[in-house]
Amino acid sequence: STRGPQPCHRELARQKNMKKQSDSAEGRRGGDGLSAAARKQRDSETMQQKQKKEERKGQ
């Protein structure tokens, strides 16, 4: 039984590690799938709601 050339184990490990690192990098961003502008808009709305809530609490 003759086999074709097999990939080097070092190369396989390198590819696996690159995939793992790219997956973890996506997780750090929040993973919500929003663009930067959409995320900024959402955060702005959240902060406005918090400020209104604090103003009501202070009165």
N, C-alpha and C positions, 0 to 999 in steps of 0.2 A: 504494500500500500504506500503510494507516494503522495506526499502532501505538498501543497504549494508553499511559497514563502509565508511565514507567519510574522505578524507584526511584533516588533520589539516590545518587551514588557515595559521598558522605560517610557516608550512612546505612549503606550496605553495608559500608564499611570499619569503621564503629563496631561493627556486629554481629559481623563477623569477629574483631575485636580482643577483644570481650567473650567470645566462645567460646574463643579462644586462651588468655585469662587464666584462665578457669574450668577449662580442661583442665590448665593448668600448676599451678593451686592444688590440684587433686586429686592430682597427682603428688607434691607436697611432703608430703602427709599420709602417704605410704607406700603408698597405693594397695592395701592389703591387704583393704579392705572390712570390717574389723572395727569393732565399736562401741568406744567408749572403755573400757567395762568389760571387754570381751573382750580388748582390747589390754593393759590393765593386768594382767589375770590371766596372759596369756601372758608378759609381761615379768617378772612376779613369779616365775613358774616358771623362766624362763631364769636369773634372778639366783640363785635357790636352787641350781640345778645348778652354776653357776659357783662359788658359795661352797663347795659340797661338794667340788668338784674341787680347789680351792685348799687346803682342809683336808687332803685326802689327799696332796697334793703336799708340804705342809709337814711331814708326819709321817715 
